[in-house]
Amino acid sequence: MIKTQLSDPELLRYSRQILLPEWDMDAQLKLANARVLMIGAGGLGNPGAQILVRAGLGFLRLVDFDTIEESNLQRQFLFQSSDVGLLKVEVAIRELQKINPWTQLEAINLKVDLTSLPELLADIDLVLDGSDNFATRDLINQACVEANVPFLSAAAIGLEGQIAFFRPAQGCYRCLFGNGLNDDTRQCAESGVLASTTAVIASLQAHHALLYLGLDQVPLANRLLLWNGTTMQQRILKFAKDNNCPICKSSGG
């Protein structure tokens, strides 16, 4: 059911956003009716999900298959020492429910593949990727192209991160990275990551999601944002749809 108005407690909760000239009641209602699929409840998914839920997202489907480890606690803010050994999605949803009672939350303990993704995407407005490897992002990208669902990808390692937004008709993840998807196999377990790196990139990803869901703005469409935490600088690179891309070449636009 489409939400047409907010309750008084909701208006109070979101009042600081609604006061913004760039963000009004219409934007808040759009967010309240938006449905997001977030894949990965780790370093990116933890802060990203929390920001969206606090902001007033209407529905969040969180997918992960992993359990909480001691080393996760350095950057995965929804988890505590007592949660070690428990499923990430179940603990994350438990904590997110405490934050906002108006957001519908769904936890799915699953390792995504091309068989499961279509059903996960069936009623979704935007996909946020918080996975930690190119292979998974490529699978998500393929499924998003087939379902014609926008895909907001993010990655963080060490003191660096990147974000890109894809609409299938305008290009996809494979258009940007080509056949070099497996060239970078770095993961936090081997290379390390600063606690603030995932928080910064997740915040930027969530911010872009809010712009899209509430205002239909896409500042990173056909662009890749690169953030360097050592120099505190960022670059934005443009990319174009590859008309010969094996994933999205049949998507019109």
C-alpha positions, 0 to 999 in steps of 0.5 A: 500500500502506498503511503500518502502521509506521515504520522506526527511521530514520523514528522517529528523524527524526520523534521530536520530533513523536511526542513531542507530546501533540497528535501521536502515532504514529497521527497520524504514520502517517496523515501517512505514508499521506496524498496531497497535490496542491500546485498552484504551486511558487512563493513558497507552494509552496516553503516549504509543500512543504518543511514537509510533506516534512520532517514526513513526508508520504507522497506529494506531487504538485507541479504548475507550468508556470513556469521559475525567474527571478532575481526568484524567488530572493528568496522561493522557498527551494528554488531557487539562482542556478544554477537560473535558467531551469530548470523549477520543478517539476523543481528543487523535486522534486530538492531535496525528494528530498534532504530526505526519502527516504521521501516519494514525489514526483511532478513535473508540468510543466503549467498546470492546467485543468478537463480536466487537474484530474480526473486530478490529483485522482483519488487525492488526500486534500487539495489545497493551492493556491499559485497566484497568481491568482483564476481558477486558484483558481476552476478548482481549486475547481470541480474539487475540488467535482466530485471531493469533495476538500478544498481548502486555499487560500492567497494572499500579496501585499505584507505580507498573506495569507489562508487558507481551508479548503473541504469541498464539502458545507460551502461552497466558494471561490465561496461565499466570494468570490462573483462578485468573483473577478476584482476583485483582479488584483494579482500579485507582479510588479506589487505586490511581496511581502516574502520573509517574507510568503509564508513565513508564509502557506505555514507556516500553510497547511502547519500546517493541512494537518498538522492535517487529515491527521494529526488530522482537525482543521479549525480553518479550516472555513468560516473565512477567516484574514486576516494583516497583516504590517504590524500583526502581527495576524490576523483570522478571518472566518466564512462560510456555504455559499451554497445558490444557489452555482452550483459547490457547491449540489448538494453535500449536507451 
